[in-house]
Amino acid sequence: MEPGDQAPAFGLLGSDGRRHRLEDYRGRPLVVFFYPKAMTPGCTRETRAFAERYSDFRALGAEVVGISADPPESQRRFAEKLGVPFPLLSDPEAEVIRAYGAWGVKNLYGKKREGTLRHTYVLDPGGRVIAAIRRAKPEEHPEKALAVLKEARGGA
């Protein structure tokens, strides 16, 4: 997905036990970040960084959701452990992950395998992609997404 693309619809079970749909977030910006696996070091740093900056996202009128292929129970435990104030969504079949282009070949310690890529998308209130953030360090995704939102608001 690239800026200007309409984000694919989704309906996924969240760490809060509710089903979350893209259309539930219409009318406000949405930050969707994809992470490979709950409870791993990089994903913990990334999710914690989003949680720590959540009030900044809210101040800009935006919502945040995280998505991985972890089952709902793993997402719930991960969210509880970190005190995540936004939903972590479960996509065990990786259908949404693939639709957003966040699935591909990864090279981990010299081993290549397919899996969820660490991508973040910033969507406008109508569900169009404003920015695609890829290949950033886990802790940098929230900062980059906030910068995009601020720029979209005219530097506010």
Phi, psi and omega in degrees: 000143181230162177308136182098340178288147172282130180290139177296142177295153174213160174212099187231149178285133182258170179297343178270004179084359180258155174275131180246132180240150177305319183296339177296339185256005179302144178095354176214154177297152179225133174254121180245114177245138180254136179224149186294313186200129177301149175073005176269158186303310181296318181290327176294314179299316182295311182295319177298320179296319176296318181296319180294332181258008184304318180297329177292321176296315181297323179297334177267006178081011184261155171248165181227139168223145173249145181227134171214174180274005179296148177293159183308319182295321177295320179296318180298312180298318180298313180297318179294316181301319183267352184066042184288125183272006180230164184283142170255122188260144183260124178232067187299336178268357179059026180291314179289319178304314179293317181300328180272001179075023182256029178233135179181189181278131178241149178245108182241113181055041178084355178258129178264135177204160178273148178178187180286132178265149180280091179238148175230135177239135174255123182251145176280175182300342178266001178089015176267148180287124173269319183208148173242122182250118182227158175056033174259158174295150183310317183288345184274339183303313180298317181298317180294319179294319177298319179298319178298313180298318179296318179296320180296333178272007179085031177082010182296000000 
